[in-house]
Amino acid sequence: MAARTGYSARSWERYLGGRSLPPREAVEALARVCGGDPSSLLVLHEMASDRWGGRHTEAPRPHLRRPRTRRRPRP
């Protein structure tokens, strides 16, 4: 897919793994490669973009973060 879309395999890994929202152009390229309708995928992309708050960067992964613990002062 990387060779056919112009986006790297690592980028597709992030996009398809939900760690990063793909740019609109990547969604269009995916539609072309798969023979799908770009307009339906772009509607889904718009919905996802709204859900992400318009961010196109790495998604926060709060479920993987360790809870912060307060350190006790040394006696």
C-alpha positions, 0 to 999 in steps of 0.5 A: 500500500505504501508504494501505491499511495505515496505514504510510508508503511510506518505512516499507514501503521499509525493511521490504521492503528488509530495512533494518528489521523491520516491527512485527507490526501492519504484517505483519497489515495487509499480509496483510489488504491482500493477502488472505493468511493472517495466521497464516503471515505472522506465523510468518515474522515471528516467525522473522525477529524471532528472527533479528534478535535481537528488534530492531525497528530499523534493521538493521546493514549491515556490507557497506556499512561501510568498514573502519577504517584506523589512522592513522599518526602524523605524523613 
